[in-house]
Amino acid sequence: MKNIHKAFLGIAALMLMFSCSNDDGGGTGTANLEVIGIWDLAQVNVSSAQDIDMDGTSSTNLMNELDCISGTLLIDGDMVWTFEQTGINITAITNGQFVAQCSGSLAATGAWSSSDTEVILQGSSLLGTLTIDGDQLIKDIGDDLPGIRSYVYVRRAQ
């Protein structure tokens, strides 16, 4: 009986040793290291073109209409991301037209993981999963106005 007990403890110890993960603060599994860098907000897309700045030219990209919008996403090699971006309030007025205003700043940080096609930003529901499309990271929300369709980030030149 003692031999069975010792064998069981030995097997349990081996299983525990091989099932533990390396918890050094890094992500899980392999990561697409090509996403490491600084990404700048380039587009805040809405469902229909608007002329918020009243210059006679409508755009579906609110960054063409409001010069107060900015955003930066830092994805670092320590598997940590940091984010800061202008908040945007959009309100319906009349005849399919909307007013948009910048409102404060949004910030978040957390751990990240990635594959060849997406980056998963953990620790905030604000960004969540972004699609990798060449030199762009895209947060596709898909909402109609007064919501946002997508946010597009481009890698900052080195």
N, C-alpha and C positions, 0 to 999 in steps of 0.2 A: 504494500500500500504506500509506503514511504517513497519507493521508486516511481510510482505513478504520480504522486504528488510533486516530486522533484522534476519529473519530465514535463508535467503540466506547467509548473512555474517557469521552467526554461523556455518552453514554447511561447508562453505568454510574454516573457521578457523580450524574446526575439521579435514577436509581432509588434510589441510596443515600440521597440527600437526602430524598426523599419517603417512603421506607420506614422511616426512623428515627422512633421514638416520643419523646415528651417524657418523659424519665425524671426527674421532679422529686419522686419519692417518693409521688406520688398514685396513685390506683387506675387501673383501665383503663376507658375508655369513660365513659359517663354513670353517675351514681349517684343513687339515691333519697335526696335530702338530708333527707327527713322522718325518717329513722332516726337522725339525729344527736341525741345527748343522753345522759342517764343513765338506765339501765334497771335496775330492782331486781327481784331474784328474788321471785316471788309464789307459785309452786307448784313442788313437786317431787312429781310424780304417780307412783303405783305401781299395779300391776294389780289388787290387791284391798285393800279397807279393812282397816286395822290399828289397834289401840289400843295404840300404843307407850308412851304416857304413863300408861296404866292409869286413865284418868278415866271409863271407861264409855262413851265415844263413839269409834267407829272412823272413820277417814278415809282416803281414797286420796291425800290431799295430806299428805306428811310434815311440811310446815311447820305444820300444825295439831297435830302430835304431838310435835315436837321444837323447843323454843324457841331452840336453839343454831344453827339453819340461817340463813344469810344469804348474799347474793350481790349483786354490783354489776357491771354492764357499762357501760363508757363508750365511746361511739362518737363520735369527734370529727371536725371539719370538715377536718382535715389527713389524712384517710383512714387514721387509726390507731385501733385499739381497744385497751382495757385491761380486764382482767377479774380479779376476785378473788371466791372463793366458798368456803364451807365444804365440806370433803370429807365424804362420808357412807358408812359401812360398814353393810351390811345382811346379816344372817345368819339362816338358817332355824333355828327351834327345834322345834316340834311342831305337828301338826294344822293346817297351813297358816298358822301364825303365825310372825312374824319379829321380830327385835330390830334396831333401827337406832340407830346412834350417830354423833355428829359426830366427825370425825377430821382435825384440822389444817385447813390452808387451801390452796386451789388458786389459782394465779395464772398469767396468760398475757398476751401482747400480740402485736400484729401489724398487718398492713394489712387493709383491708376494701374490699369492693365490694358493690353491691346492684342489684336490679332492683325492679320494682313488687311482687314477691311474695316475695323472699328477700334475706337478707343473708349474704354469704360472708365468714367470718372466717378469713383466711389466717394461717399461722404456728403453729397449734395444732390438733391433732386433737380436742381436748377439746370445742370448740364447733362448729367446722366451719360448716355451713349452718343458718341459722335461718329459719323461715317467718314472714313478716309477716302478722299477722291483726289488723287494726284498730290498737288501741293496745297490742298484745302482740307479743313475739317469742317463738317457740316452737321449742325444740330437741326434736324428736320422735325418741326412741330406739326405743321400741316393745317394750322387754324386759319379760318377766314377772318377778315377784319371784323371786329376790332382786335383780333388776335394776330399773332406773328406766324408766318409760314416757315421761315428758317433763319438761322444765324449761320454765317459763313466766316470762317477764320482762315487767314493765309499765313504761311510761315514768314517770319521776319527775316530779311536778308542778313547774312552774317557780316 
